[in-house]
């Protein structure tokens, strides 16, 4: 179950960010998804803090690339 959630979170966040049109909304949603991702890792896995931090940074990087490639195009 955790694997399914972990695989779905990046997809769900990118789809949600696609439909949010304002830059402020996208940044706010990105912050919320990143916090949710870290929370799920911390509560549902035995990952150490360092592993959670590294995974969360990678997750946020994917979101930043998506947002950054679309800023200014709306």
CHARMM internal coordinates of N, CA and C (Angstrom, degrees):
IC EDIT
DIST 1 N 1 CA 1.4606
DIST 1 CA 1 C 1.5283
ANGL 1 N 1 CA 1 C 110.70
DIST 1 C 2 N 1.3266
ANGL 1 CA 1 C 2 N 116.83
DIHE 1 N 1 CA 1 C 2 N -42.45
DIST 2 N 2 CA 1.4612
ANGL 1 C 2 N 2 CA 120.09
DIHE 1 CA 1 C 2 N 2 CA 179.65
DIST 2 CA 2 C 1.5283
ANGL 2 N 2 CA 2 C 110.39
DIHE 1 C 2 N 2 CA 2 C -63.23
DIST 2 C 3 N 1.3213
ANGL 2 CA 2 C 3 N 117.81
DIHE 2 N 2 CA 2 C 3 N -36.90
DIST 3 N 3 CA 1.4590
ANGL 2 C 3 N 3 CA 121.34
DIHE 2 CA 2 C 3 N 3 CA 178.17
DIST 3 CA 3 C 1.5227
ANGL 3 N 3 CA 3 C 111.06
DIHE 2 C 3 N 3 CA 3 C -63.14
DIST 3 C 4 N 1.3050
ANGL 3 CA 3 C 4 N 116.85
DIHE 3 N 3 CA 3 C 4 N -40.50
DIST 4 N 4 CA 1.4669
ANGL 3 C 4 N 4 CA 121.14
DIHE 3 CA 3 C 4 N 4 CA 179.19
DIST 4 CA 4 C 1.5270
ANGL 4 N 4 CA 4 C 110.11
DIHE 3 C 4 N 4 CA 4 C -66.01
DIST 4 C 5 N 1.3231
ANGL 4 CA 4 C 5 N 116.86
DIHE 4 N 4 CA 4 C 5 N -44.50
DIST 5 N 5 CA 1.4649
ANGL 4 C 5 N 5 CA 120.82
DIHE 4 CA 4 C 5 N 5 CA 178.27
DIST 5 CA 5 C 1.5271
ANGL 5 N 5 CA 5 C 109.86
DIHE 4 C 5 N 5 CA 5 C -63.06
DIST 5 C 6 N 1.3122
ANGL 5 CA 5 C 6 N 116.38
DIHE 5 N 5 CA 5 C 6 N -44.61
DIST 6 N 6 CA 1.4577
ANGL 5 C 6 N 6 CA 120.45
DIHE 5 CA 5 C 6 N 6 CA -179.94
DIST 6 CA 6 C 1.5192
ANGL 6 N 6 CA 6 C 112.86
DIHE 5 C 6 N 6 CA 6 C -62.41
DIST 6 C 7 N 1.3178
ANGL 6 CA 6 C 7 N 116.67
DIHE 6 N 6 CA 6 C 7 N -37.30
DIST 7 N 7 CA 1.4614
ANGL 6 C 7 N 7 CA 120.25
DIHE 6 CA 6 C 7 N 7 CA 178.25
DIST 7 CA 7 C 1.5218
ANGL 7 N 7 CA 7 C 112.14
DIHE 6 C 7 N 7 CA 7 C -75.30
DIST 7 C 8 N 1.3235
ANGL 7 CA 7 C 8 N 116.83
DIHE 7 N 7 CA 7 C 8 N -31.29
DIST 8 N 8 CA 1.4657
ANGL 7 C 8 N 8 CA 120.68
DIHE 7 CA 7 C 8 N 8 CA -177.21
DIST 8 CA 8 C 1.5281
ANGL 8 N 8 CA 8 C 113.05
DIHE 7 C 8 N 8 CA 8 C -79.86
DIST 8 C 9 N 1.3145
ANGL 8 CA 8 C 9 N 117.92
DIHE 8 N 8 CA 8 C 9 N -30.14
DIST 9 N 9 CA 1.4701
ANGL 8 C 9 N 9 CA 119.58
DIHE 8 CA 8 C 9 N 9 CA -174.81
DIST 9 CA 9 C 1.5258
ANGL 9 N 9 CA 9 C 113.77
DIHE 8 C 9 N 9 CA 9 C -58.80
DIST 9 C 10 N 1.3256
ANGL 9 CA 9 C 10 N 120.22
DIHE 9 N 9 CA 9 C 10 N -46.54
DIST 10 N 10 CA 1.4705
ANGL 9 C 10 N 10 CA 118.21
DIHE 9 CA 9 C 10 N 10 CA 177.79
DIST 10 CA 10 C 1.5324
ANGL 10 N 10 CA 10 C 112.61
DIHE 9 C 10 N 10 CA 10 C -62.65
DIST 10 C 11 N 1.3145
ANGL 10 CA 10 C 11 N 116.30
DIHE 10 N 10 CA 10 C 11 N -38.20
DIST 11 N 11 CA 1.4581
ANGL 10 C 11 N 11 CA 119.96
DIHE 10 CA 10 C 11 N 11 CA -179.95
DIST 11 CA 11 C 1.5209
ANGL 11 N 11 CA 11 C 110.67
DIHE 10 C 11 N 11 CA 11 C -66.11
DIST 11 C 12 N 1.3197
ANGL 11 CA 11 C 12 N 116.55
DIHE 11 N 11 CA 11 C 12 N -46.79
DIST 12 N 12 CA 1.4668
ANGL 11 C 12 N 12 CA 121.19
DIHE 11 CA 11 C 12 N 12 CA -179.79
DIST 12 CA 12 C 1.5235
ANGL 12 N 12 CA 12 C 110.41
DIHE 11 C 12 N 12 CA 12 C -62.51
DIST 12 C 13 N 1.3164
ANGL 12 CA 12 C 13 N 117.22
DIHE 12 N 12 CA 12 C 13 N -42.24
DIST 13 N 13 CA 1.4670
ANGL 12 C 13 N 13 CA 118.99
DIHE 12 CA 12 C 13 N 13 CA -178.35
DIST 13 CA 13 C 1.5223
ANGL 13 N 13 CA 13 C 111.58
DIHE 12 C 13 N 13 CA 13 C -66.97
DIST 13 C 14 N 1.3230
ANGL 13 CA 13 C 14 N 118.68
DIHE 13 N 13 CA 13 C 14 N -40.40
DIST 14 N 14 CA 1.4601
ANGL 13 C 14 N 14 CA 121.09
DIHE 13 CA 13 C 14 N 14 CA 179.22
DIST 14 CA 14 C 1.5282
ANGL 14 N 14 CA 14 C 110.79
DIHE 13 C 14 N 14 CA 14 C -66.67
DIST 14 C 15 N 1.3208
ANGL 14 CA 14 C 15 N 117.48
DIHE 14 N 14 CA 14 C 15 N -40.88
DIST 15 N 15 CA 1.4696
ANGL 14 C 15 N 15 CA 119.97
DIHE 14 CA 14 C 15 N 15 CA 177.36
DIST 15 CA 15 C 1.5292
ANGL 15 N 15 CA 15 C 110.24
DIHE 14 C 15 N 15 CA 15 C -63.68
DIST 15 C 16 N 1.3134
ANGL 15 CA 15 C 16 N 117.05
DIHE 15 N 15 CA 15 C 16 N -43.52
DIST 16 N 16 CA 1.4670
ANGL 15 C 16 N 16 CA 120.25
DIHE 15 CA 15 C 16 N 16 CA 178.29
DIST 16 CA 16 C 1.5246
ANGL 16 N 16 CA 16 C 110.53
DIHE 15 C 16 N 16 CA 16 C -62.79
DIST 16 C 17 N 1.3248
ANGL 16 CA 16 C 17 N 117.48
DIHE 16 N 16 CA 16 C 17 N -43.73
DIST 17 N 17 CA 1.4602
ANGL 16 C 17 N 17 CA 120.44
DIHE 16 CA 16 C 17 N 17 CA 179.64
DIST 17 CA 17 C 1.5271
ANGL 17 N 17 CA 17 C 111.50
DIHE 16 C 17 N 17 CA 17 C -64.51
DIST 17 C 18 N 1.3074
ANGL 17 CA 17 C 18 N 117.56
DIHE 17 N 17 CA 17 C 18 N -30.02
DIST 18 N 18 CA 1.4651
ANGL 17 C 18 N 18 CA 121.59
DIHE 17 CA 17 C 18 N 18 CA 177.84
DIST 18 CA 18 C 1.5288
ANGL 18 N 18 CA 18 C 110.67
DIHE 17 C 18 N 18 CA 18 C -63.71
DIST 18 C 19 N 1.3228
ANGL 18 CA 18 C 19 N 116.76
DIHE 18 N 18 CA 18 C 19 N -39.55
DIST 19 N 19 CA 1.4593
ANGL 18 C 19 N 19 CA 120.50
DIHE 18 CA 18 C 19 N 19 CA -176.06
DIST 19 CA 19 C 1.5277
ANGL 19 N 19 CA 19 C 113.59
DIHE 18 C 19 N 19 CA 19 C -84.66
DIST 19 C 20 N 1.3098
ANGL 19 CA 19 C 20 N 118.36
DIHE 19 N 19 CA 19 C 20 N -14.75
DIST 20 N 20 CA 1.4671
ANGL 19 C 20 N 20 CA 121.22
DIHE 19 CA 19 C 20 N 20 CA 177.10
DIST 20 CA 20 C 1.5262
ANGL 20 N 20 CA 20 C 107.36
DIHE 19 C 20 N 20 CA 20 C -85.00
DIST 20 C 21 N 1.3141
ANGL 20 CA 20 C 21 N 117.44
DIHE 20 N 20 CA 20 C 21 N 122.16
DIST 21 N 21 CA 1.4624
ANGL 20 C 21 N 21 CA 120.78
DIHE 20 CA 20 C 21 N 21 CA -171.48
DIST 21 CA 21 C 1.5250
ANGL 21 N 21 CA 21 C 114.74
DIHE 20 C 21 N 21 CA 21 C -93.10
DIST 21 C 22 N 1.3281
ANGL 21 CA 21 C 22 N 118.81
DIHE 21 N 21 CA 21 C 22 N -25.00
DIST 22 N 22 CA 1.4635
ANGL 21 C 22 N 22 CA 119.30
DIHE 21 CA 21 C 22 N 22 CA -177.61
DIST 22 CA 22 C 1.5247
ANGL 22 N 22 CA 22 C 110.44
DIHE 21 C 22 N 22 CA 22 C -89.09
DIST 22 C 23 N 1.3190
ANGL 22 CA 22 C 23 N 115.70
DIHE 22 N 22 CA 22 C 23 N 146.94
DIST 23 N 23 CA 1.4651
ANGL 22 C 23 N 23 CA 120.12
DIHE 22 CA 22 C 23 N 23 CA 178.84
DIST 23 CA 23 C 1.5222
ANGL 23 N 23 CA 23 C 111.07
DIHE 22 C 23 N 23 CA 23 C -63.65
DIST 23 C 24 N 1.3284
ANGL 23 CA 23 C 24 N 116.44
DIHE 23 N 23 CA 23 C 24 N -40.23
DIST 24 N 24 CA 1.4660
ANGL 23 C 24 N 24 CA 120.22
DIHE 23 CA 23 C 24 N 24 CA 179.23
DIST 24 CA 24 C 1.5230
ANGL 24 N 24 CA 24 C 110.98
DIHE 23 C 24 N 24 CA 24 C -63.37
DIST 24 C 25 N 1.3122
ANGL 24 CA 24 C 25 N 116.27
DIHE 24 N 24 CA 24 C 25 N -41.49
DIST 25 N 25 CA 1.4613
ANGL 24 C 25 N 25 CA 120.51
DIHE 24 CA 24 C 25 N 25 CA 178.39
DIST 25 CA 25 C 1.5164
ANGL 25 N 25 CA 25 C 112.18
DIHE 24 C 25 N 25 CA 25 C -63.95
DIST 25 C 26 N 1.3267
ANGL 25 CA 25 C 26 N 116.06
DIHE 25 N 25 CA 25 C 26 N -40.62
DIST 26 N 26 CA 1.4620
ANGL 25 C 26 N 26 CA 120.14
DIHE 25 CA 25 C 26 N 26 CA 179.44
DIST 26 CA 26 C 1.5256
ANGL 26 N 26 CA 26 C 111.21
DIHE 25 C 26 N 26 CA 26 C -65.71
DIST 26 C 27 N 1.3134
ANGL 26 CA 26 C 27 N 116.54
DIHE 26 N 26 CA 26 C 27 N -43.11
DIST 27 N 27 CA 1.4668
ANGL 26 C 27 N 27 CA 119.75
DIHE 26 CA 26 C 27 N 27 CA -179.95
DIST 27 CA 27 C 1.5259
ANGL 27 N 27 CA 27 C 110.37
DIHE 26 C 27 N 27 CA 27 C -65.70
DIST 27 C 28 N 1.3244
ANGL 27 CA 27 C 28 N 116.86
DIHE 27 N 27 CA 27 C 28 N -41.05
DIST 28 N 28 CA 1.4627
ANGL 27 C 28 N 28 CA 120.45
DIHE 27 CA 27 C 28 N 28 CA 176.89
DIST 28 CA 28 C 1.5189
ANGL 28 N 28 CA 28 C 112.13
DIHE 27 C 28 N 28 CA 28 C -63.60
DIST 28 C 29 N 1.3271
ANGL 28 CA 28 C 29 N 116.67
DIHE 28 N 28 CA 28 C 29 N -43.23
DIST 29 N 29 CA 1.4643
ANGL 28 C 29 N 29 CA 120.64
DIHE 28 CA 28 C 29 N 29 CA 178.20
DIST 29 CA 29 C 1.5213
ANGL 29 N 29 CA 29 C 110.71
DIHE 28 C 29 N 29 CA 29 C -65.07
DIST 29 C 30 N 1.3264
ANGL 29 CA 29 C 30 N 116.25
DIHE 29 N 29 CA 29 C 30 N -39.06
DIST 30 N 30 CA 1.4665
ANGL 29 C 30 N 30 CA 119.72
DIHE 29 CA 29 C 30 N 30 CA 177.95
DIST 30 CA 30 C 1.5234
ANGL 30 N 30 CA 30 C 110.86
DIHE 29 C 30 N 30 CA 30 C -61.41
DIST 30 C 31 N 1.3238
ANGL 30 CA 30 C 31 N 116.46
DIHE 30 N 30 CA 30 C 31 N -43.24
DIST 31 N 31 CA 1.4613
ANGL 30 C 31 N 31 CA 119.97
DIHE 30 CA 30 C 31 N 31 CA 178.17
DIST 31 CA 31 C 1.5256
ANGL 31 N 31 CA 31 C 110.79
DIHE 30 C 31 N 31 CA 31 C -62.20
DIST 31 C 32 N 1.3185
ANGL 31 CA 31 C 32 N 116.60
DIHE 31 N 31 CA 31 C 32 N -42.78
DIST 32 N 32 CA 1.4642
ANGL 31 C 32 N 32 CA 120.51
DIHE 31 CA 31 C 32 N 32 CA -179.61
DIST 32 CA 32 C 1.5319
ANGL 32 N 32 CA 32 C 111.15
DIHE 31 C 32 N 32 CA 32 C -65.41
DIST 32 C 33 N 1.3241
ANGL 32 CA 32 C 33 N 117.25
DIHE 32 N 32 CA 32 C 33 N -44.70
DIST 33 N 33 CA 1.4694
ANGL 32 C 33 N 33 CA 120.18
DIHE 32 CA 32 C 33 N 33 CA 178.99
DIST 33 CA 33 C 1.5301
ANGL 33 N 33 CA 33 C 111.38
DIHE 32 C 33 N 33 CA 33 C -64.05
DIST 33 C 34 N 1.3152
ANGL 33 CA 33 C 34 N 117.18
DIHE 33 N 33 CA 33 C 34 N -38.15
DIST 34 N 34 CA 1.4600
ANGL 33 C 34 N 34 CA 120.60
DIHE 33 CA 33 C 34 N 34 CA -179.42
DIST 34 CA 34 C 1.5265
ANGL 34 N 34 CA 34 C 110.85
DIHE 33 C 34 N 34 CA 34 C -67.08
DIST 34 C 35 N 1.3179
ANGL 34 CA 34 C 35 N 116.33
DIHE 34 N 34 CA 34 C 35 N -42.82
DIST 35 N 35 CA 1.4698
ANGL 34 C 35 N 35 CA 120.41
DIHE 34 CA 34 C 35 N 35 CA 177.35
DIST 35 CA 35 C 1.5255
ANGL 35 N 35 CA 35 C 110.26
DIHE 34 C 35 N 35 CA 35 C -64.15
DIST 35 C 36 N 1.3313
ANGL 35 CA 35 C 36 N 116.88
DIHE 35 N 35 CA 35 C 36 N -42.71
DIST 36 N 36 CA 1.4619
ANGL 35 C 36 N 36 CA 120.76
DIHE 35 CA 35 C 36 N 36 CA 178.37
DIST 36 CA 36 C 1.5334
ANGL 36 N 36 CA 36 C 111.14
DIHE 35 C 36 N 36 CA 36 C -62.08
DIST 36 C 37 N 1.3203
ANGL 36 CA 36 C 37 N 116.68
DIHE 36 N 36 CA 36 C 37 N -41.59
DIST 37 N 37 CA 1.4613
ANGL 36 C 37 N 37 CA 121.39
DIHE 36 CA 36 C 37 N 37 CA 178.62
DIST 37 CA 37 C 1.5288
ANGL 37 N 37 CA 37 C 110.78
DIHE 36 C 37 N 37 CA 37 C -60.52
DIST 37 C 38 N 1.3384
ANGL 37 CA 37 C 38 N 116.73
DIHE 37 N 37 CA 37 C 38 N -47.28
DIST 38 N 38 CA 1.4666
ANGL 37 C 38 N 38 CA 120.69
DIHE 37 CA 37 C 38 N 38 CA 179.40
DIST 38 CA 38 C 1.5273
ANGL 38 N 38 CA 38 C 110.78
DIHE 37 C 38 N 38 CA 38 C -63.79
DIST 38 C 39 N 1.3239
ANGL 38 CA 38 C 39 N 116.98
DIHE 38 N 38 CA 38 C 39 N -40.25
DIST 39 N 39 CA 1.4582
ANGL 38 C 39 N 39 CA 121.29
DIHE 38 CA 38 C 39 N 39 CA 179.04
DIST 39 CA 39 C 1.5234
ANGL 39 N 39 CA 39 C 111.42
DIHE 38 C 39 N 39 CA 39 C -62.60
DIST 39 C 40 N 1.3312
ANGL 39 CA 39 C 40 N 116.54
DIHE 39 N 39 CA 39 C 40 N -44.88
DIST 40 N 40 CA 1.4705
ANGL 39 C 40 N 40 CA 120.46
DIHE 39 CA 39 C 40 N 40 CA 179.33
DIST 40 CA 40 C 1.5261
ANGL 40 N 40 CA 40 C 110.29
DIHE 39 C 40 N 40 CA 40 C -62.48
DIST 40 C 41 N 1.3205
ANGL 40 CA 40 C 41 N 116.93
DIHE 40 N 40 CA 40 C 41 N -43.33
DIST 41 N 41 CA 1.4655
ANGL 40 C 41 N 41 CA 119.22
DIHE 40 CA 40 C 41 N 41 CA 177.98
DIST 41 CA 41 C 1.5323
ANGL 41 N 41 CA 41 C 111.47
DIHE 40 C 41 N 41 CA 41 C -61.93
DIST 41 C 42 N 1.3130
ANGL 41 CA 41 C 42 N 116.12
DIHE 41 N 41 CA 41 C 42 N -43.75
DIST 42 N 42 CA 1.4611
ANGL 41 C 42 N 42 CA 120.07
DIHE 41 CA 41 C 42 N 42 CA -176.66
DIST 42 CA 42 C 1.5267
ANGL 42 N 42 CA 42 C 112.56
DIHE 41 C 42 N 42 CA 42 C -67.31
DIST 42 C 43 N 1.3370
ANGL 42 CA 42 C 43 N 116.61
DIHE 42 N 42 CA 42 C 43 N -35.63
DIST 43 N 43 CA 1.4619
ANGL 42 C 43 N 43 CA 119.09
DIHE 42 CA 42 C 43 N 43 CA -174.83
DIST 43 CA 43 C 1.5277
ANGL 43 N 43 CA 43 C 114.15
DIHE 42 C 43 N 43 CA 43 C -92.96
DIST 43 C 44 N 1.3109
ANGL 43 CA 43 C 44 N 117.30
DIHE 43 N 43 CA 43 C 44 N -25.33
DIST 44 N 44 CA 1.4668
ANGL 43 C 44 N 44 CA 119.74
DIHE 43 CA 43 C 44 N 44 CA -172.75
DIST 44 CA 44 C 1.5226
ANGL 44 N 44 CA 44 C 114.37
DIHE 43 C 44 N 44 CA 44 C -108.98
DIST 44 C 45 N 1.3138
ANGL 44 CA 44 C 45 N 117.61
DIHE 44 N 44 CA 44 C 45 N -0.15
DIST 45 N 45 CA 1.4651
ANGL 44 C 45 N 45 CA 119.68
DIHE 44 CA 44 C 45 N 45 CA -179.77
DIST 45 CA 45 C 1.5223
ANGL 45 N 45 CA 45 C 109.66
DIHE 44 C 45 N 45 CA 45 C -131.89
DIST 45 C 46 N 1.2995
ANGL 45 CA 45 C 46 N 115.74
DIHE 45 N 45 CA 45 C 46 N 172.33
DIST 46 N 46 CA 1.4554
ANGL 45 C 46 N 46 CA 121.60
DIHE 45 CA 45 C 46 N 46 CA 174.90
DIST 46 CA 46 C 1.5254
ANGL 46 N 46 CA 46 C 111.21
DIHE 45 C 46 N 46 CA 46 C -100.05
DIST 46 C 47 N 1.3236
ANGL 46 CA 46 C 47 N 116.33
DIHE 46 N 46 CA 46 C 47 N 21.51
DIST 47 N 47 CA 1.4603
ANGL 46 C 47 N 47 CA 120.82
DIHE 46 CA 46 C 47 N 47 CA -177.42
DIST 47 CA 47 C 1.5278
ANGL 47 N 47 CA 47 C 110.98
DIHE 46 C 47 N 47 CA 47 C -64.89
DIST 47 C 48 N 1.3299
ANGL 47 CA 47 C 48 N 114.46
DIHE 47 N 47 CA 47 C 48 N 144.63
DIST 48 N 48 CA 1.4681
ANGL 47 C 48 N 48 CA 119.67
DIHE 47 CA 47 C 48 N 48 CA 176.00
DIST 48 CA 48 C 1.5216
ANGL 48 N 48 CA 48 C 109.45
DIHE 47 C 48 N 48 CA 48 C -78.53
DIST 48 C 49 N 1.3283
ANGL 48 CA 48 C 49 N 117.03
DIHE 48 N 48 CA 48 C 49 N 164.10
DIST 49 N 49 CA 1.4581
ANGL 48 C 49 N 49 CA 121.34
DIHE 48 CA 48 C 49 N 49 CA -178.40
DIST 49 CA 49 C 1.5227
ANGL 49 N 49 CA 49 C 112.28
DIHE 48 C 49 N 49 CA 49 C -56.75
DIST 49 C 50 N 1.3210
ANGL 49 CA 49 C 50 N 117.09
DIHE 49 N 49 CA 49 C 50 N -39.55
DIST 50 N 50 CA 1.4545
ANGL 49 C 50 N 50 CA 121.15
DIHE 49 CA 49 C 50 N 50 CA 179.14
DIST 50 CA 50 C 1.5264
ANGL 50 N 50 CA 50 C 110.98
DIHE 49 C 50 N 50 CA 50 C -63.23
DIST 50 C 51 N 1.3021
ANGL 50 CA 50 C 51 N 117.57
DIHE 50 N 50 CA 50 C 51 N -41.56
DIST 51 N 51 CA 1.4700
ANGL 50 C 51 N 51 CA 121.88
DIHE 50 CA 50 C 51 N 51 CA 178.64
DIST 51 CA 51 C 1.5298
ANGL 51 N 51 CA 51 C 111.11
DIHE 50 C 51 N 51 CA 51 C -66.68
DIST 51 C 52 N 1.3103
ANGL 51 CA 51 C 52 N 116.00
DIHE 51 N 51 CA 51 C 52 N -39.55
DIST 52 N 52 CA 1.4713
ANGL 51 C 52 N 52 CA 120.18
DIHE 51 CA 51 C 52 N 52 CA 177.67
DIST 52 CA 52 C 1.5247
ANGL 52 N 52 CA 52 C 109.92
DIHE 51 C 52 N 52 CA 52 C -64.96
DIST 52 C 53 N 1.3247
ANGL 52 CA 52 C 53 N 116.89
DIHE 52 N 52 CA 52 C 53 N -43.75
DIST 53 N 53 CA 1.4645
ANGL 52 C 53 N 53 CA 120.51
DIHE 52 CA 52 C 53 N 53 CA 179.46
DIST 53 CA 53 C 1.5272
ANGL 53 N 53 CA 53 C 111.04
DIHE 52 C 53 N 53 CA 53 C -62.83
DIST 53 C 54 N 1.3179
ANGL 53 CA 53 C 54 N 117.80
DIHE 53 N 53 CA 53 C 54 N -43.31
DIST 54 N 54 CA 1.4650
ANGL 53 C 54 N 54 CA 121.27
DIHE 53 CA 53 C 54 N 54 CA -179.82
DIST 54 CA 54 C 1.5297
ANGL 54 N 54 CA 54 C 111.09
DIHE 53 C 54 N 54 CA 54 C -65.91
DIST 54 C 55 N 1.3094
ANGL 54 CA 54 C 55 N 117.13
DIHE 54 N 54 CA 54 C 55 N -43.36
DIST 55 N 55 CA 1.4698
ANGL 54 C 55 N 55 CA 120.87
DIHE 54 CA 54 C 55 N 55 CA 179.26
DIST 55 CA 55 C 1.5227
ANGL 55 N 55 CA 55 C 111.43
DIHE 54 C 55 N 55 CA 55 C -65.78
DIST 55 C 56 N 1.3184
ANGL 55 CA 55 C 56 N 116.43
DIHE 55 N 55 CA 55 C 56 N -40.72
DIST 56 N 56 CA 1.4546
ANGL 55 C 56 N 56 CA 120.39
DIHE 55 CA 55 C 56 N 56 CA 179.21
DIST 56 CA 56 C 1.5234
ANGL 56 N 56 CA 56 C 110.80
DIHE 55 C 56 N 56 CA 56 C -66.33
DIST 56 C 57 N 1.3248
ANGL 56 CA 56 C 57 N 117.37
DIHE 56 N 56 CA 56 C 57 N -38.98
DIST 57 N 57 CA 1.4711
ANGL 56 C 57 N 57 CA 120.48
DIHE 56 CA 56 C 57 N 57 CA 177.44
DIST 57 CA 57 C 1.5254
ANGL 57 N 57 CA 57 C 110.88
DIHE 56 C 57 N 57 CA 57 C -63.47
DIST 57 C 58 N 1.3226
ANGL 57 CA 57 C 58 N 117.55
DIHE 57 N 57 CA 57 C 58 N -41.17
DIST 58 N 58 CA 1.4627
ANGL 57 C 58 N 58 CA 121.06
DIHE 57 CA 57 C 58 N 58 CA 177.89
DIST 58 CA 58 C 1.5253
ANGL 58 N 58 CA 58 C 111.10
DIHE 57 C 58 N 58 CA 58 C -65.18
DIST 58 C 59 N 1.3225
ANGL 58 CA 58 C 59 N 116.25
DIHE 58 N 58 CA 58 C 59 N -42.02
DIST 59 N 59 CA 1.4650
ANGL 58 C 59 N 59 CA 121.26
DIHE 58 CA 58 C 59 N 59 CA 178.01
DIST 59 CA 59 C 1.5257
ANGL 59 N 59 CA 59 C 110.22
DIHE 58 C 59 N 59 CA 59 C -61.29
DIST 59 C 60 N 1.3288
ANGL 59 CA 59 C 60 N 116.90
DIHE 59 N 59 CA 59 C 60 N -46.53
DIST 60 N 60 CA 1.4639
ANGL 59 C 60 N 60 CA 120.97
DIHE 59 CA 59 C 60 N 60 CA 179.83
DIST 60 CA 60 C 1.5291
ANGL 60 N 60 CA 60 C 110.77
DIHE 59 C 60 N 60 CA 60 C -64.37
DIST 60 C 61 N 1.3148
ANGL 60 CA 60 C 61 N 117.84
DIHE 60 N 60 CA 60 C 61 N -35.46
DIST 61 N 61 CA 1.4651
ANGL 60 C 61 N 61 CA 121.09
DIHE 60 CA 60 C 61 N 61 CA 179.68
DIST 61 CA 61 C 1.5275
ANGL 61 N 61 CA 61 C 111.10
DIHE 60 C 61 N 61 CA 61 C -62.95
DIST 61 C 62 N 1.3195
ANGL 61 CA 61 C 62 N 117.02
DIHE 61 N 61 CA 61 C 62 N -39.66
DIST 62 N 62 CA 1.4642
ANGL 61 C 62 N 62 CA 120.51
DIHE 61 CA 61 C 62 N 62 CA 177.20
DIST 62 CA 62 C 1.5198
ANGL 62 N 62 CA 62 C 110.22
DIHE 61 C 62 N 62 CA 62 C -62.22
DIST 62 C 63 N 1.3244
ANGL 62 CA 62 C 63 N 116.41
DIHE 62 N 62 CA 62 C 63 N -43.31
DIST 63 N 63 CA 1.4632
ANGL 62 C 63 N 63 CA 120.16
DIHE 62 CA 62 C 63 N 63 CA 179.24
DIST 63 CA 63 C 1.5221
ANGL 63 N 63 CA 63 C 111.39
DIHE 62 C 63 N 63 CA 63 C -65.96
DIST 63 C 64 N 1.3115
ANGL 63 CA 63 C 64 N 117.65
DIHE 63 N 63 CA 63 C 64 N -40.93
DIST 64 N 64 CA 1.4588
ANGL 63 C 64 N 64 CA 121.60
DIHE 63 CA 63 C 64 N 64 CA -179.47
DIST 64 CA 64 C 1.5271
ANGL 64 N 64 CA 64 C 110.62
DIHE 63 C 64 N 64 CA 64 C -63.60
DIST 64 C 65 N 1.3074
ANGL 64 CA 64 C 65 N 117.25
DIHE 64 N 64 CA 64 C 65 N -41.50
DIST 65 N 65 CA 1.4662
ANGL 64 C 65 N 65 CA 120.46
DIHE 64 CA 64 C 65 N 65 CA 177.96
DIST 65 CA 65 C 1.5260
ANGL 65 N 65 CA 65 C 109.80
DIHE 64 C 65 N 65 CA 65 C -61.87
DIST 65 C 66 N 1.3226
ANGL 65 CA 65 C 66 N 117.01
DIHE 65 N 65 CA 65 C 66 N -42.81
DIST 66 N 66 CA 1.4616
ANGL 65 C 66 N 66 CA 119.82
DIHE 65 CA 65 C 66 N 66 CA 179.41
DIST 66 CA 66 C 1.5219
ANGL 66 N 66 CA 66 C 110.82
DIHE 65 C 66 N 66 CA 66 C -63.71
DIST 66 C 67 N 1.3182
ANGL 66 CA 66 C 67 N 117.13
DIHE 66 N 66 CA 66 C 67 N -47.54
DIST 67 N 67 CA 1.4688
ANGL 66 C 67 N 67 CA 120.88
DIHE 66 CA 66 C 67 N 67 CA -179.13
DIST 67 CA 67 C 1.5313
ANGL 67 N 67 CA 67 C 110.25
DIHE 66 C 67 N 67 CA 67 C -65.68
DIST 67 C 68 N 1.3140
ANGL 67 CA 67 C 68 N 117.00
DIHE 67 N 67 CA 67 C 68 N -44.35
DIST 68 N 68 CA 1.4544
ANGL 67 C 68 N 68 CA 121.28
DIHE 67 CA 67 C 68 N 68 CA -177.65
DIST 68 CA 68 C 1.5172
ANGL 68 N 68 CA 68 C 113.01
DIHE 67 C 68 N 68 CA 68 C -63.82
DIST 68 C 69 N 1.3159
ANGL 68 CA 68 C 69 N 117.63
DIHE 68 N 68 CA 68 C 69 N -32.48
DIST 69 N 69 CA 1.4556
ANGL 68 C 69 N 69 CA 120.46
DIHE 68 CA 68 C 69 N 69 CA 179.64
DIST 69 CA 69 C 1.5193
ANGL 69 N 69 CA 69 C 111.64
DIHE 68 C 69 N 69 CA 69 C -75.54
DIST 69 C 70 N 1.3242
ANGL 69 CA 69 C 70 N 117.52
DIHE 69 N 69 CA 69 C 70 N -14.21
DIST 70 N 70 CA 1.4549
ANGL 69 C 70 N 70 CA 120.67
DIHE 69 CA 69 C 70 N 70 CA -176.40
DIST 70 CA 70 C 1.5276
ANGL 70 N 70 CA 70 C 113.57
DIHE 69 C 70 N 70 CA 70 C -112.19
DIST 70 C 71 N 1.3333
ANGL 70 CA 70 C 71 N 118.70
DIHE 70 N 70 CA 70 C 71 N -9.03
DIST 71 N 71 CA 1.4634
ANGL 70 C 71 N 71 CA 120.38
DIHE 70 CA 70 C 71 N 71 CA -178.30
DIST 71 CA 71 C 1.5276
ANGL 71 N 71 CA 71 C 110.35
DIHE 70 C 71 N 71 CA 71 C -64.41
DIST 71 C 72 N 1.2886
ANGL 71 CA 71 C 72 N 115.87
DIHE 71 N 71 CA 71 C 72 N 140.07
DIST 72 N 72 CA 1.4517
ANGL 71 C 72 N 72 CA 121.12
DIHE 71 CA 71 C 72 N 72 CA 177.05
DIST 72 CA 72 C 1.5170
ANGL 72 N 72 CA 72 C 113.95
DIHE 71 C 72 N 72 CA 72 C 81.96
DIST 72 C 73 N 1.3112
ANGL 72 CA 72 C 73 N 119.21
DIHE 72 N 72 CA 72 C 73 N -3.15
DIST 73 N 73 CA 1.4478
ANGL 72 C 73 N 73 CA 121.52
DIHE 72 CA 72 C 73 N 73 CA -179.53
DIST 73 CA 73 C 1.5245
ANGL 73 N 73 CA 73 C 112.74
DIHE 72 C 73 N 73 CA 73 C -92.54
DIST 73 C 74 N 1.3585
ANGL 73 CA 73 C 74 N 117.96
DIHE 73 N 73 CA 73 C 74 N -13.22
DIST 74 N 74 CA 1.4584
ANGL 73 C 74 N 74 CA 120.25
DIHE 73 CA 73 C 74 N 74 CA -176.60
DIST 74 CA 74 C 1.5036
ANGL 74 N 74 CA 74 C 111.03
DIHE 73 C 74 N 74 CA 74 C -80.17
END
COOR INIT
IC SEED 1 N 1 CA 1 C
IC BUILD
